[in-house]
Amino acid sequence: MITATGEQLGVLPTAEALDRAREAGLDLVEVAPGAAPPVCRIMDFGKFKYQQKKKQHKTHVHHTKLKEIRLRPKTGDHDIEFKVNQARTFLSHKDKVVVSVVFRGREMAHIDEGHRVMKSLIEKLTEEAKVESGPQQMGRRLTCTLSPR
């Protein structure tokens, strides 16, 4: 048996070990059940579990995800504002955001409208994001990648 301070008391009967733990106001925890005789320790088990959980939480690593926001050249101002707020939440979670303006049919004749939408969205997100790759046209899409600051 081991005390809360780390002092070894030797082999004790279970009843006596439980009495000592109660006197200290702590728990009797079996540390090594496979040993002969089994090793027990007097400790605050709730505090021990909390510290283990904290250690596990520190080792958690956030993997950056790639989130996409799609727009159209004729997207309204309120809808763009909603998409900007979505992008802000993604960026606050340290995720990258791909902004896509998709053209359909005759919208291809007005690519400048898509550039205007893209530029306004980038301007609204200058505080939270930096432009990783500028607006590029690939077929019927105008894409831009933003990463968190």
Secondary structure, 3 states (H helix, E strand, C coil): CECCCCCECCCCCHHHHHHHHHHHCCEEEEEECCCCCCEEEEECHHHHHHHHHHHHHHCCCCCCCEEEEEECCCCCHHHHHHHHHHHHHHHHCCCEEEEEEECCHHHHHHHHHHHHHHHHHHHHCCCCEEEEEEEEEECCEEEEEEEEC
